[in-house]
Amino acid sequence: MVKFNENYLNVKQSYLFSEIAKRVEKFTKENPDKKVIRLGIGDVTLPLSKSVIESLHEAVTEMGDAKTFRGYGPEQGYDFLRNAIKDYYKRNGVEIEADEIFVSDGAKSDTGNITDLFDINNTVLVPDPVYPVYVDTNTMNGRKIIYMDANSDNDFLPLPDESIKADMIYLCSPNNPTGAAYNKDQLKLWVDYAIKNNAVILYDAAYEAFIEDETLPRSIFSIEGAKKCCVEFCSLSKTAGFTGTRCGYTIVPKAITAKASDGTQMSLNQMWNRRQTTKFNGVSYIIQRGAAAAFSVEGMNEAKAMINTYKENAKIIADTMDRMGVKYYGGINSPYIWFECPFGMNSWDFFDKMLSEIYVVGTPGAGFGKNGENFFRLTSFNNKENTLEAMKRFETLFK
Ligand SMILES: Cc1ncc(COP(=O)(O)O)c(C=O)c1O
């Protein structure tokens, strides 16, 4: 008799966005005259940039001509894109080899799929609150997960604790949901911990393009020693508006090795290459051409302009929090503003208050872990007019 993977019984139901949708739908049905403003979901709203669109069009034309048509491409990504990513890192002061870069359909798949490379008996360390994919994918595999508290005592940036022994460590900076970003000294502590404990850091840099403080690291590989112990995931989703277009990449340095129980030296880069060539047939040529255009100097300037638009919204939200005396995190190097729910409320009660009194939708922090219980996330992914209106209404909560 077939047996299913019973670890799935341990994966928590994800009520967060369905519960939000249910409550918003009920409210709009009962109050059809009220204009609801959504600052909840972390999805971009601006269209793809000019150079990306031009490149996509050209690639579509190539696919319609027998002379330039392409079938299966390299599973790891075309050289033109791997080199464009390599150059992008170089411009940011980080040297990566092209064969350490693996193109994919996004950071969500890769942060989940990377678990294939690790033994079931490793202990996984994740922050709380957390982007749920790290927890759910390891639960599906049956790995032991331990949580480290991210809270206002550590500015939502937990640091290594030598009394905790972990093998796989997930870090996300700038962070979803808290918007907090590690500095170089803090990341160095993590890299040192990983080297000392023979651990691997799985570093999610999906929001690196939002970093404006030039002293903050945009890649874990700007930290000395990181190539020995870190894998970095990144994505064009938030960098260049690719959430619906789908393209990301993972950097697996060749220096990450470990000895198997029989003494064989194993290389994580070779294993990921093997995994991808077996289970993945690459990202479409058309999309990779669009992605390469996003990494060009012109494409990155356009991406920056898009990000600046979101940043202006983030500033509108952050300025409102300042005026209302609400303590918040993020908003400067991140599209997210994470704040303590006013009036001592818990996050779902505050969600209901926002929806029923000012018709603004956000995300209750409780959906990201126990430390989010009294926190709330707003995103800058809307237009300026709506953000201004939402914040004008937000101020009325305090009158
Ligand atoms: C922290 C983090 N990592 C990864 C992703 C997924 O990115 P992608 O669209 O590339 O799959 C998201 C998306 O919201 C995210 O917030």
The ligand as a Gaussian input file, in Angstrom:
#p B3LYP/6-31G(d) Opt

LIG

0 1
 C       11.964000      36.751000       1.742000
 C       11.456000      36.290000       0.427000
 N       12.144000      35.368000      -0.239000
 C       11.706000      34.901000      -1.410000
 C       10.528000      35.359000      -1.964000
 C       10.039000      34.758000      -3.230000
 O       10.585000      35.365000      -4.331000
 P       10.321000      34.855000      -5.784000
 O        9.213000      35.693000      -6.344000
 O       11.616000      35.077000      -6.485000
 O        9.958000      33.414000      -5.756000
 C        9.786000      36.323000      -1.312000
 C        8.526000      36.805000      -1.886000
 O        7.745000      37.504000      -1.334000
 C       10.249000      36.798000      -0.067000
 O        9.565000      37.712000       0.626000

